Amino acid sequence: MDMKELRESQKLRTVDVASQIGIGESTVRNWEKGRTIPKLRIDQFNKLLELYKCNFENLTQAVEKTNIRYSRTSQTHQPEES
């Protein structure tokens, strides 16, 4: 499961996650698009685990899967150098 699938499995919207954790909705979207990784205070991190009903390992795997998926996509859309 990637970051978006993890959130959707709990029937949460990005705005729900953002407001519960105290971050911007764009931050959650950036995680899900592999642009950034979650950088949270301990209390925010624990709240994220609680919201997604997962453990540290599940969240780490979701971050890795998201990054792999989107790094492949961005590599295939790179313009060729002359």
CORZI-V470560 format. One record per residue. N is the residue number from 0. RES is the residue in three letters. PSI is psi in whole degrees, -180 to 180 (none if undefined). Layout:
BEGIN
n res psi
N RES PSI
N RES PSI
END
This chain:
BEGIN
n res psi
0 MET 136
1 ASP -176
2 MET -43
3 LYS -44
4 GLU -38
5 LEU -46
6 ARG -49
7 GLU -28
8 SER -22
9 GLN 10
10 LYS 39
11 LEU 146
12 ARG 160
13 THR -38
14 VAL -35
15 ASP -48
16 VAL -48
17 ALA -47
18 SER -36
19 GLN -33
20 ILE -24
21 GLY 39
22 ILE 174
23 GLY 148
24 GLU -34
25 SER -30
26 THR -45
27 VAL -44
28 ARG -39
29 ASN -38
30 TRP -45
31 GLU -20
32 LYS 5
33 GLY 15
34 ARG -35
35 THR 166
36 ILE 156
37 PRO 123
38 LYS 98
39 LEU 158
40 ARG 162
41 ILE -44
42 ASP -38
43 GLN -41
44 PHE -46
45 ASN -38
46 LYS -40
47 LEU -45
48 LEU -41
49 GLU -46
50 LEU -44
51 TYR -3
52 LYS 54
53 CYS 174
54 ASN 179
55 PHE -44
56 GLU -44
57 ASN -43
58 LEU -43
59 THR -43
60 GLN -39
61 ALA -41
62 VAL -46
63 GLU -44
64 LYS -42
65 THR -47
66 ASN -40
67 ILE -46
68 ARG -48
69 TYR -23
70 SER -34
71 ARG -44
72 THR -46
73 SER -31
74 GLN -34
75 THR -15
76 HIS 14
77 GLN 134
78 PRO 147
79 GLU 144
80 GLU 144
81 SER none
END
